């Protein structure tokens, strides 16, 4: 998922995968376990820097982003403009027993510079607030390989072209020859669209034009205002106003997906989608709708494989209705509260939480320094359960009882949607 916003801009209920620690290695491909944090694929790797040093890191597999991002700990020869900086990219990354070139002129390399965000002392070993990784593996690198993401098995495989055996239904896709971004022929309401495949995004997006068109045509589809759960990507200021909708049916290549949760891409962020993927892209499908599949990326043949591995409905919106922002010092700031049944889902205002307050703990478990995925795991559960939120408002600390709601379900729509139905 493309990262945006200068200060901290690097994206349910979070799924933490109990991955087995076995690693299989062949001469040209490897398979390693991954952990899923806020629907993001996190693997262990070793990075060799331009100064010859090697660092053991956690890496984020991010096929929807052409840019390489690193932590300050991995950066050499840094040039900065404010908090957003560029640096000499690492020489290579080793996954399992396979070494993949990053910078320089070696075959498969092609990253001329790495990007990073300056972090405070003590937080130099993360790439972005709330994200448990020091480096991402972008599409510009992945496009030189075969890639298999096995969500049910919590395994990530990468190998030279032709070394991974793919299975499942296939889709011929458009792979950008420069940046490796993938667009998949799709249909919504019997009309053809091109949707990007972005497994680095924890939620799906639609362009504002298409979102509004579907919302007008189908006022009965569940709607929500407020980026809760997996839609709470980075904690942008406007995420409290993001609109979400469940789309009845989406044909994505050979797949027929139902009840797809999608966010309306804000007009101010349209370049974030169009610049890497092209102006014909109507949106992107994120990891949230593909967690039951093994996804094979055959870049050499412009083909994506979809192999169903399990049948399960992930309760990604059975959560407390906060919208939060991970800060560079490890704290979590409350951006806003989503409505449920025509009223705030969490006590809000003078007698409750307010925008700008700090979330200190959930059921007495401190959240500072945790990942976004870990915090949303704390805020999730069974609808009707209560969570005790410890809140800091200026010099005042207090607790609030908040109920877990079933957002984006039948009868759970926000006030704006209910007014439209009347």
RAJOKA-V573274 format. One record per backbone hydrogen bond with DSSP energy under -1.0 kcal/mol. CO is the residue of the C=O (numbers start at 0). NH is the residue of the N-H. E is the energy in kcal/mol with one decimal. If there is no record, write none. Layout:
# RAJOKA-V573274
((CO,NH,E) (CO,NH,E))
This chain:
# RAJOKA-V573274
((4,8,-1.3) (8,3,-1.4) (16,18,-2.0) (23,30,-2.1) (27,159,-2.2) (28,25,-2.7) (29,157,-2.0) (30,23,-1.4) (31,155,-3.2) (34,41,-2.5) (36,39,-1.5) (39,36,-2.3) (40,60,-2.1) (41,34,-2.5) (42,58,-3.3) (44,56,-2.9) (45,93,-3.5) (46,54,-2.8) (47,90,-2.0) (47,91,-1.4) (48,51,-1.9) (52,48,-3.3) (54,46,-3.1) (56,44,-2.5) (57,133,-2.7) (58,42,-2.7) (59,136,-3.0) (61,64,-1.4) (64,138,-2.3) (67,114,-2.9) (68,135,-1.6) (70,73,-1.0) (71,74,-1.3) (75,87,-2.2) (78,85,-2.9) (80,83,-1.1) (82,117,-2.6) (83,80,-1.9) (84,115,-2.2) (85,78,-2.9) (86,113,-2.9) (89,102,-1.2) (90,101,-2.6) (91,47,-2.5) (92,99,-3.4) (93,45,-2.1) (94,97,-2.6) (97,94,-2.8) (99,92,-2.7) (101,109,-1.6) (101,110,-1.9) (105,108,-2.4) (113,86,-2.4) (114,69,-2.5) (115,84,-3.2) (119,122,-2.2) (123,72,-1.9) (127,130,-1.9) (129,371,-2.6) (130,132,-1.8) (132,126,-3.0) (133,70,-1.7) (134,59,-2.5) (136,61,-1.9) (137,140,-1.2) (137,141,-2.3) (138,142,-2.1) (140,143,-1.5) (141,144,-2.3) (145,158,-2.1) (146,296,-3.6) (147,156,-2.9) (148,150,-1.0) (148,294,-2.8) (149,154,-1.9) (153,33,-2.1) (154,149,-3.0) (155,31,-2.8) (156,147,-2.5) (157,29,-2.4) (158,145,-3.1) (159,162,-2.2) (168,305,-2.7) (170,303,-2.3) (173,182,-2.3) (175,179,-2.0) (180,175,-2.6) (181,196,-2.0) (182,173,-2.5) (183,194,-2.1) (184,252,-2.0) (185,192,-2.7) (186,250,-2.9) (187,190,-1.5) (190,187,-2.2) (192,185,-3.0) (193,281,-2.8) (194,183,-3.3) (195,284,-2.9) (197,200,-1.4) (200,286,-2.9) (203,262,-2.4) (204,283,-2.4) (205,264,-3.3) (206,210,-2.7) (207,211,-2.5) (208,212,-1.8) (209,213,-2.4) (210,214,-2.6) (211,215,-2.3) (212,216,-1.8) (213,217,-1.9) (217,220,-1.6) (221,245,-2.0) (223,243,-3.3) (225,227,-1.9) (227,230,-1.9) (228,231,-1.8) (230,232,-2.1) (235,238,-1.8) (237,240,-1.7) (238,226,-2.0) (241,225,-3.1) (242,263,-2.6) (243,223,-1.9) (244,261,-2.5) (246,259,-2.1) (247,258,-1.1) (249,256,-3.0) (250,186,-2.4) (251,254,-2.1) (254,251,-2.2) (256,249,-3.0) (259,246,-3.2) (261,244,-2.0) (262,205,-2.5) (265,268,-2.0) (266,269,-1.2) (268,271,-1.1) (269,272,-1.1) (269,273,-2.7) (270,274,-2.5) (272,276,-1.7) (273,277,-2.6) (277,280,-1.7) (281,206,-2.7) (282,195,-2.6) (283,204,-2.2) (284,197,-2.4) (285,288,-1.0) (286,289,-1.9) (289,292,-1.8) (291,308,-3.2) (291,309,-1.1) (292,150,-1.6) (293,306,-2.2) (294,148,-2.8) (295,304,-2.7) (296,146,-1.7) (296,298,-1.2) (297,302,-2.1) (298,301,-1.3) (301,172,-2.7) (302,297,-2.6) (303,170,-1.8) (304,295,-2.2) (305,168,-2.1) (306,293,-2.5) (313,315,-2.3) (314,317,-1.5) (316,318,-1.3) (316,406,-2.2) (317,380,-1.6) (318,404,-2.4) (319,321,-1.5) (320,337,-2.5) (322,334,-3.1) (322,335,-1.4) (324,332,-2.7) (326,329,-1.8) (329,368,-2.5) (330,326,-3.1) (331,358,-2.8) (332,324,-2.7) (333,355,-3.1) (335,322,-2.2) (337,344,-2.5) (342,339,-3.4) (346,352,-2.6) (348,351,-1.8) (352,348,-2.7) (353,356,-2.3) (356,333,-3.2) (357,391,-2.6) (359,366,-2.1) (360,389,-2.6) (361,364,-1.6) (364,361,-2.1) (366,369,-2.2) (370,374,-2.1) (371,375,-2.3) (372,376,-1.6) (373,377,-1.6) (374,378,-1.7) (378,319,-1.9) (381,384,-2.4) (384,403,-3.1) (386,401,-2.9) (387,362,-3.4) (388,399,-2.3) (389,359,-2.9) (389,360,-1.2) (390,397,-2.2) (391,357,-2.5) (392,395,-2.3) (395,392,-3.5) (397,390,-3.3) (399,388,-3.2) (401,386,-3.2) (403,383,-2.7) (404,318,-1.1) (404,406,-1.1) (408,411,-2.1) (413,417,-2.1) (414,418,-2.1) (415,419,-1.5) (416,420,-1.3) (417,421,-1.0))
